[in-house]
Each structure stands twice: as C-alpha cells, then as structure tokens.
Amino acid sequence: MLDVRRMQVLRAVVTSGSVTAAAANLGYTPSAVSQQVAALEKQAGIALLERVGRGVRPTAAGRLLTEHAATISRNVAEAETALAELRAGRTGRLTIRYFATAGASLVAPAVTRFRREHPGVRIDLKLNDPEDPLADVEQGRADLAVLVGATERPRDGVQFVYLSDDSYVAVLPKEHPLAAKRVLDLADLADEPWVGSEPPGPCLEPVLDACAAAGFSPDFVVESEDYATAQGFVAAGLGIGLMPLMGLGNRNPAVAVRKVRNPEPVRAIYAAVRDVSLTQPALRGLLDAFRDAAAQQVLSTLVREPETTMARTTELSGPSAGGG
C-alpha cells in the first residue's frame, strides 16, 4: 500500500521544483526528503522524478501520484471541517422515535425550535414500536425515544430524562349531569359505563391505579385504542372516559372535559436516550427543545382548562341581564 505521508512529500517536491526547496518548506533535511521519495518509488515500482538541470520534474507516474496526493489533502481538510461541525452540533443526523399522541403537542414544537437553532442537523422521525418502544434506542437505531413512563427494568446504555406529567381528565357527553360540575372526584365516575381509549400498557395503568385508589374498577363497555374514536363513542352517549390532555388536541365539540381529583391520574412523559449520544451537542440541544416544549404544553393546559370550565359555567347560568 502506498504511504500517504510520502505522497505528500512527493507533492511538495513537485510543486517546489526541487528537493532542496521542498525540504526547506517542510522543515526536513534534503537527505530525508530524498529518502522519502526513494521509498515511495520502491512502493510504486516505477520512477516518480527525473532530474532537469539543478531541479527535478515528475514522470507520468509522479504527476499521477501528485494529483492523488492533492485530492487526499483536500479530502482530509474537508473531513476535519465536517468533524468540527459535527462536534459543535451544527451538522449530523438525529433519529427520534415517539408515540402518536406526543406528535402534534410535544414532538412537533420541539423539532421546530431545534431546527431553528440547528438548521444543518437532519431529523428523522418515526413512531415507536408499541411492543417495545425502547428497542431502537437500545440497539442503536435511534438516538432518542419519547415514551410514557420509565421502564422498571434497567436498560444498559440508556438514560431516562423526565420531560413532563400529562394529566388525565374526564370526558363526558355534553348533556351528562356530571358536566355541571367544575371538578369531579374520581369516585363520581364509579357507577358509570366507561369507554376505553387505551390498550393495556403504561397509558392504561395510571387510570386503573387511580380508580383502585378511589375504591372501584372501571366498567369498560366500549373498547377503543385512539382518542378521536373514544370521544365519538362518548359523544354518542355510550359512556364516559378518562383521557390524557395530550390526547385531546382535537376535541370533539359534543363532549365536555372536566378535571378529576382524589386522585388525579397522571402519566409521566420521558425521553430515553443512548448514553453515547449524550456526548453530541446536537442531542443535548434537542433535549433542551423537548424540555421547553413540555413546559409550554403544561402552561397552555393551565391557560386553556379554566376557559373550558368557565364556558360551561356561563352556559349553565344562561345569558346575563344585559345580554338581551
């Protein structure tokens, strides 16, 4: 194999026009330069230089290797620049996995902020594998996964970063008697038929645990695995449901949403990240964007929910005296 460093010495001799000039430019002795060129000629199996007066000029083989040496030098410089950009978090690619209801309310605003601050970094987004949402992170196919709850089983090389809590609220038919209340005790729903909106797993567990703490088990009469369909069943009067606020971005106009207490079911949202990925400035910037988006989601919930209850209160009390 040709020695790349010797090729660069040959390039210096050809561009300088003599061994002496190349030695002066490189900080070597003329003897050392001659030895490097001789060793390269031995590797190449052909003469690379020929004497012309007091200088040298390249043979056809010498010109060929000099051109390739220049290309190698440019490629190395480009690689060093690209590596510096990657280290600084200005370029590269990050692969994200997420669960469906986090898409619009959490992932989209986080990615929007991140791309504004890191326009040179490519983002690849795919839904989690519902059977094992951590598999792609664990096996190195993804840098980050947004998921519900931190697994109790430790995962080698994976860290869990808390993002926010997502509270469950009662979803009722608009004309349901309980819709007259601003806040419901969870026990108020004990005797109601329930519309399920979650498959078994970390999103259903907070509901079942909260109901158990309130002294009952919900009577599911309808099964559904998405919030839009579940709201449709509730609106049709088939039952009531508990759904996370993050899943109610597109609210059915025929349902009422009420806060729940004693206890309030909550699911925790985490980002699972590979330990090795945390060394990347770009990933740290992405985590900051997710934390900010999660905080904004909480704030928007605090602002929006009183408006919902206030609207219902106004509806129940009727028009004011001055309203005509």
C-alpha positions in Angstrom: 0.0 0.0 0.0 1.2 3.5 -0.9 2.3 5.6 2.1 0.1 8.7 2.1 2.6 10.8 4.0 5.3 10.0 1.4 2.8 11.0 -1.3 2.6 14.5 0.3 6.4 14.8 0.4 6.4 13.9 -3.4 3.7 16.6 -3.9 5.9 19.1 -2.1 8.9 18.3 -4.3 6.9 18.6 -7.5 5.2 21.9 -6.5 8.5 23.3 -5.2 10.6 22.2 -8.3 13.5 20.7 -6.3 14.3 18.5 -3.3 16.1 21.4 -1.6 13.2 23.8 -1.8 10.7 21.1 -0.7 13.0 20.3 2.3 13.1 23.9 3.3 9.3 24.2 3.1 8.6 21.0 5.0 11.3 21.6 7.7 13.2 18.4 6.7 16.8 17.9 5.5 17.2 17.3 1.8 18.5 13.9 2.6 15.3 13.0 4.5 13.2 14.2 1.6 15.2 12.1 -0.9 14.8 9.1 1.3 11.0 9.5 1.5 10.7 9.9 -2.3 13.0 6.8 -2.9 10.9 4.7 -0.5 7.8 5.8 -2.4 9.3 4.9 -5.7 10.1 1.5 -4.3 6.5 1.0 -3.2 5.2 2.3 -6.6 7.7 0.1 -8.6 8.4 3.0 -11.0 10.4 6.2 -11.2 8.5 9.3 -10.0 11.0 12.0 -10.6 13.7 12.8 -13.2 16.5 15.4 -13.0 16.3 18.5 -15.1 19.3 20.8 -14.6 19.5 21.7 -10.9 16.0 20.6 -10.2 13.5 17.8 -10.8 10.3 17.2 -12.6 7.7 14.5 -12.2 7.4 11.5 -14.5 3.9 10.5 -15.7 3.7 8.3 -12.6 4.9 11.2 -10.4 2.2 13.5 -11.8 -0.4 10.9 -11.2 0.5 10.4 -7.6 0.9 14.2 -7.1 -2.7 14.7 -8.3 -4.0 12.0 -6.0 -2.0 13.4 -3.1 -3.7 16.8 -3.7 -7.1 15.1 -3.7 -6.3 13.3 -0.5 -5.1 16.5 1.2 -8.4 18.2 0.2 -10.5 15.3 1.5 -8.7 15.3 4.8 -9.2 19.0 5.2 -12.9 18.6 4.4 -13.2 15.7 6.8 -11.6 17.8 9.6 -14.0 20.6 8.9 -17.0 18.3 8.8 -15.9 16.7 12.1 -15.5 20.1 13.7 -19.1 21.0 12.6 -20.4 17.7 13.9 -18.6 18.2 17.3 -20.1 21.6 17.6 -23.6 20.3 16.8 -24.0 22.2 13.6 -24.3 19.2 11.3 -25.2 15.5 11.5 -28.4 13.4 11.9 -30.6 12.6 14.8 -33.2 9.8 14.8 -36.2 10.1 17.0 -39.0 7.6 17.9 -42.2 8.9 19.5 -45.7 7.7 20.5 -48.6 9.0 18.4 -50.3 11.5 20.8 -47.0 13.2 21.5 -46.5 14.0 17.9 -48.5 17.2 17.5 -48.4 18.5 21.0 -44.8 17.8 22.0 -42.6 16.5 19.2 -43.6 19.0 16.5 -42.9 22.2 18.6 -39.7 20.7 20.0 -38.4 19.8 16.5 -39.5 23.3 15.2 -37.4 25.0 17.8 -34.4 22.6 17.3 -34.3 23.1 13.5 -34.4 26.9 14.0 -31.3 26.6 16.2 -29.6 23.8 14.4 -30.6 24.1 10.7 -27.7 21.9 9.5 -28.8 18.8 11.5 -31.2 16.3 9.9 -34.0 14.9 11.9 -35.6 11.5 11.2 -38.9 10.8 12.9 -40.7 7.5 13.2 -43.4 6.1 15.5 -42.3 3.8 18.4 -42.7 0.1 18.2 -45.7 -0.4 20.5 -44.4 -3.8 21.6 -41.0 -2.4 22.7 -40.6 1.4 22.4 -37.0 1.2 23.7 -35.7 -1.3 21.2 -34.5 1.1 18.6 -32.6 3.2 21.2 -31.2 0.2 22.9 -29.9 -1.3 19.6 -28.5 2.0 18.3 -31.1 2.6 15.5 -32.4 5.7 17.3 -30.8 8.4 19.4 -33.9 9.3 21.4 -37.4 7.9 22.1 -40.3 9.8 23.6 -42.3 7.4 25.7 -44.7 7.1 28.6 -43.1 6.1 31.9 -39.6 5.0 32.7 -39.2 1.2 32.5 -38.6 -0.5 35.8 -36.1 -2.8 34.1 -32.7 -1.1 33.7 -31.5 -0.8 30.1 -27.8 -0.9 29.5 -26.5 2.2 27.9 -29.9 4.1 28.1 -30.8 7.0 30.3 -34.3 8.3 31.0 -34.8 12.1 31.1 -38.1 13.3 32.6 -40.0 15.8 30.4 -43.4 16.4 32.0 -46.6 15.0 33.5 -49.7 14.5 31.4 -52.9 14.6 33.5 -56.0 12.6 32.7 -59.3 14.3 32.6 -62.9 13.1 32.5 -64.6 13.2 29.1 -68.4 13.2 29.3 -71.3 13.7 26.9 -72.1 17.4 27.0 -75.5 16.9 28.5 -74.3 14.5 31.2 -75.4 15.6 34.7 -71.8 15.4 35.9 -70.8 18.0 33.3 -72.5 20.6 35.5 -69.5 20.2 38.0 -66.3 22.2 37.5 -64.2 19.4 39.0 -65.1 15.8 39.6 -64.0 13.4 42.3 -62.8 10.2 40.6 -65.3 8.2 42.7 -68.1 10.2 40.9 -67.4 8.0 37.9 -67.5 4.7 39.7 -71.0 3.7 38.6 -70.7 5.0 35.0 -70.2 2.8 31.9 -66.7 3.5 30.6 -65.3 4.0 27.1 -61.8 2.7 26.9 -59.2 4.7 25.0 -56.0 2.8 25.8 -54.7 -0.7 25.1 -53.1 -2.5 28.1 -49.8 -0.9 29.0 -48.3 2.2 30.5 -51.1 4.6 29.4 -53.9 2.5 30.9 -52.1 1.7 34.1 -52.4 5.2 35.6 -56.2 5.0 35.1 -56.6 1.6 36.6 -54.3 2.5 39.6 -56.2 5.8 40.3 -59.5 4.0 40.1 -58.3 1.3 42.5 -57.1 4.1 44.9 -60.6 5.6 44.7 -62.1 2.2 45.6 -63.5 0.8 42.3 -62.7 -0.8 39.0 -64.0 0.9 35.8 -66.7 -0.9 33.9 -65.5 -0.8 30.3 -68.4 -1.3 27.9 -66.6 0.0 24.8 -63.0 -0.6 23.8 -61.1 1.8 21.6 -57.4 2.5 21.1 -57.4 6.0 19.9 -58.8 9.2 21.4 -60.8 10.5 18.5 -62.8 7.3 18.3 -63.2 7.2 22.0 -64.5 10.8 22.1 -67.0 9.8 19.3 -68.4 7.0 21.5 -68.6 9.3 24.5 -70.4 11.9 22.4 -72.9 9.2 21.3 -73.8 8.6 25.0 -72.2 5.2 25.2 -70.2 6.0 28.3 -67.6 8.3 29.9 -63.9 8.1 29.7 -60.6 9.3 31.2 -58.1 10.6 28.6 -54.8 12.4 28.8 -54.8 16.1 27.9 -52.1 15.4 25.3 -54.6 13.2 23.5 -57.3 15.8 23.3 -55.7 18.2 20.9 -58.6 17.7 18.5 -61.6 17.9 20.9 -65.0 16.6 19.9 -67.4 19.5 20.2 -70.1 17.2 21.6 -68.1 16.3 24.7 -67.4 18.1 28.0 -63.9 17.9 29.6 -63.6 18.1 33.4 -60.7 18.0 35.8 -60.5 14.9 38.1 -59.2 14.7 41.7 -58.9 12.3 44.6 -56.8 11.1 43.0 -55.8 12.7 39.7 -54.4 10.1 37.2 -51.2 11.3 35.6 -48.8 9.7 33.2 -45.2 10.7 33.1 -43.5 11.5 29.8 -39.8 10.7 29.4 -37.1 10.9 26.7 -35.0 7.7 26.5 -31.5 8.5 25.2 -28.4 6.5 24.5 -25.5 7.3 26.8 -23.1 7.6 23.9 -25.4 10.1 22.1 -25.4 12.4 25.1 -21.8 13.5 24.1 -23.3 15.1 21.0 -24.1 18.8 21.4 -26.9 18.4 18.9 -28.7 15.8 21.0 -28.3 18.0 24.1 -29.8 20.8 22.2 -32.7 18.5 21.2 -33.3 17.6 24.8 -33.5 21.3 25.7 -36.0 21.8 22.9 -38.1 18.9 24.3 -38.0 20.3 27.8 -39.1 23.7 26.6 -41.9 22.2 24.5 -43.1 20.2 27.5 -43.1 23.3 29.7 -45.1 25.2 27.1 -47.5 22.3 26.9 -48.1 22.5 30.6 -48.6 26.3 30.5 -51.1 26.1 27.6 -53.0 23.4 29.6 -53.2 25.7 32.6 -54.5 28.5 30.5 -56.9 26.5 28.4 -58.6 24.4 31.0 -60.1 27.3 33.1 -61.6 28.7 29.9 -63.3 25.3 29.3 -64.9 25.3 32.8 -65.8 28.9 32.6 -67.5 28.4 29.3 -69.5 25.6 30.8 -70.5 27.7 33.8 -71.7 30.5 31.6 -73.7 28.0 29.5 -75.4 26.7 32.6 -76.2 30.1 34.1 -77.8 31.5 30.9 -77.4 35.0 29.4 -76.6 37.9 31.6 -79.2 40.6 32.3 -77.6 43.0 29.9 -77.2 40.4 27.1 -80.7 40.8 25.7 
